[in-house]
Amino acid sequence: MTRAVFLDRDGVINIGVTKNDKPFAPMHVSEFQIAPGVPEALASLKAAGYLLIVTTNQPDVSRGAAKREDVEAIHAFMRTQLPLDDVIVCFHDDKDLCACRKPLPGMIYAMAVKHEVQIARSYMVGDRWRDIGSGKAAGCTTILVNAFPEPKREEPDIELADLSAAARWILARCTPIAVPRSRPYLKDVICLFIDTTVWLCRISAANPPVDLRSPACARFVPSQPAVSHGAELRQTPQSLVNHPKISRLIAVSAGSILLFALFIYGCGNSNTSKQIEPVYDKTGRLQLLKYDANNNGRPETFSYMDGGRIVRIEIDKDEDGKIDRWEYYDQNQKLTKVGFSRENDGTVDAWSYPRADGSTDRIEFSTRRDGKVTRTEYYEKDAIVRAEEDADEDGTVDKWETYQDGHLTSVSFDAEHAGRPTNRLIYTADGNATAEHVDAAGHWIAQK
């Protein structure tokens, strides 16, 4: 389960379009203007490990005042500009009686199921009471920003100036201060067990005697016939202690406390470490965010920042102190390349370059792990189509491979170091291969 920040769109991410001194949702991409500080705020939340999900009401589509295609075009553009993980839209109006329109929590629930979000540790940021109502109904911590001038039908957990302030508040809350806990002595645990057992016995044998008609004793003492002439149903303290159910209660309670104390003793030597540790440079600018998802004192994600933007993320998945994955981002917070350590030794031996749509464009390999590319694979729709190799690292390709539907169709070689293919193997569907070479005229002919 992961955490998320659910965001309203208009008034939080973008500036509303003013008409007759009132803000309205943008109708076209040309009217969509991201509010100042939003990219930096979202980048800091993203670096801290939060999913960023937009939940927005767009009732103008149901009312006929806007086209669905225009709304989707705005969101497509928005996702190219901001590091968002998902966008969910309710196109209905109140009269449609849907389950997704805020203040109902339908959109939050749908995204929580889709992305396995732990709602209780997530936040809802909005500028209107509907956003706050939706977050409260779902169980999120609610933050009101850029408050819209309207009666507050729902009270937020906190009201802040804008999304930047909200991001700082969230990051401050999710960065607990490390408080070391000392390990208790074993004799203290044993004394706790003895003292608790004696205390329970003293309660059971206390004066005055226990009234067996009381609700507290009804479940432990079997029912008795009423005594004539109004005699009270009472027992001596000693008879109550000797009752088998009361004795069993004392033993179980004391044993439970002993197990709990031993658990504290076993876990008491651990320190509560920071889940997110910010690192600042000498000028006070955020330079690095260390993210410890397991809260065990061994950060596995390192997000390097520049001017509020992520420039590089390094990941140590197995927490062995060696980086396994490197991600690089451009000025628009788009992923440009990903480095891998296939041997898990902290050395990059493969680079993946994604396209704008997220699919893989090519992967470069360094077989000798010296930073020089020895093999490059090219992809279309995430399926390999061709590959080139420079086995001797002299800067020229000596082997070419072609693929169709993921299957190898031909391999060409520069057997004569001519800088071009001189020999090749053509593979058929049944796996057979035909050898060919280039003659003096430059034509491919079958080898005998």
Residue, then its C-alpha position, 0 to 999 in steps of 0.5 A: m500500500t502506498r500514499a497519495v495526494f489527491l488534488d483538485r484541478d481548478g483553483v489548485i493546479n491551474i488558475g481559473v478563467t475570470k469572467n464577470d469577476k468570477p473564476f471558471a474552468p478553462m474550456h480549451v488548452s489555450e486557457f489552461q494556465i498552471a499556477p505559480g509554484v505548482p510544478e515545484a510543489l508536485a516535484s517535492l511530493k513526488a520525490a517523497g514517494y507520494l502518488l499524485i492523482v487529480t480528482t476533478n468535477q467537470p459538470d459543464v460537459s453534462r450541462g452542454a457548456a463544454k465538450r468532453e474532448d476539450v477536457e481530455a485535451i486539457h488533461a493530456f496537456m497537463r500531464t505533459q507539464l506536471p509529474l502526475d500519476d493519474v487523472i480521474v474526472c466526473f462529468h456529471d451534474d448533481k441531477d445525475l445522482c452519480a457516485c463520483r461527483k464530489p463531495l462523494p468519495g467515489m473518485i478517491y475510492a476508485m483511484a485507491v483501488k486502482h493504485e493500492v492507496q492507503i487512504a488513511r495516510s493520504y491527503m486531499v487538497g482542494d479549494r472548495w467545500r466539495d473537495i474537503g467533503s470528498g476527502k473527509a468522506a473517504g478518510c483522508t487528511t483534508i487541506l483547503v488552499n486558495a479558499f473559494p469565497e463560499p460558505k464552509r459546509e465542511e471544515p478542513d483539517i487545515e487551511l493554507a495559502d496555496l499548493s506550495a504551502a500544502a506540500r511543505w506541510i505534508l512533507a513536514r508531517c511525514t518526516p518524523i523526528a528520530v527519537p532513540r528508544s533504550r532497550p529495557y533490562l530483562k529484570d524490568v520485564i520480569c518485575l513487570f510480569i510479577d507486579t501485574t500478576v500480584w495486582l490482578c490477584r489483589i483486585s480479585a480478592a479485594n474487600p468488600p466482596v464482589d457482587l456477583r450480580s454486577p455486569a462485570c462478573a456476569r460473564f464469569v460466574p454461572s447464573q444461580p437461582a434467586v435466594s428467598h427473602g431477598a438475600e443478596l447473591r454474594q461470595t467471599p473473596q477467596s471463593l471468587v479467586n478459586h472460581p475456575k473462570i476467574s483464575r483462568l482470566i488472571a492467568v491469561s491476562a498476566g501471560s498476555i502482558l508478559l508476551f507484550a513486555l517481551f515484545i517491547y524488550g525485543c524491539g526496544n533497541s531499534n530507533t525510529s528513523k526518519q522516513i524522509e530526510p531532506v538535505y539542503d545546500k549552503t544557501g538553504r536550497l533543497q538539494l536531496l531527499k532521502y526516502d526510507a519507505n521501510n523506516n529502517g534507517r536504510p534509505e532506498t530512494f535518493s531524489y536529487m533536486d535543482g530549483g524544486r525540480i527532480v533531476r535524478i533519482e537513484i534507487d537501492k532496491d535491496e538496501d545493500g548500499k549499492i544503487d541498482r537504478w538511475e532515473y534522469y529527468d528533464q526540465n519538464q520533469k519527463l523521464t529521459k533515461v534510466g540506468f540499470s545495474r544488472e549485476n547489482d554492484g552499483t555499476v551501470d551496465a545498461w541504459s534505457y531511453p523512453r519515448a514521450d508516450g512511455s514506450t521504450d525507444r532503445i536500450e544500450f548495454s555496456t558488456r565490459r561495464d566500462g561505460k562504453v556501449t557494446r550493444t544497442e537494441y531498438y524497439e517499436k511498441d516495446a518489441i525489439v526490431r533491430a540491434e547493433e553490436d560493437a564487440d571490440e569497442d572501436g566505435t564501429v558496428d560489427k554485428w547487426e540483428t533484425y527482428q520481426d514480432g520479437h523473433l530473430t530474422s537475420v544476423s549480419f557480420d563485418a567479418e572483414h573489418a570493412g565497416r559494413p556487413t560482409n556475411r549474414l544469416i537469414y532465419t526462416a520461421d522454422g528456425n533454419a538459417t541460410a548463409e550469405h556473403v557479399d560478392a565483389a559487386g556488392h550483391w548478397i549471394a548464398q554461400k556454398 
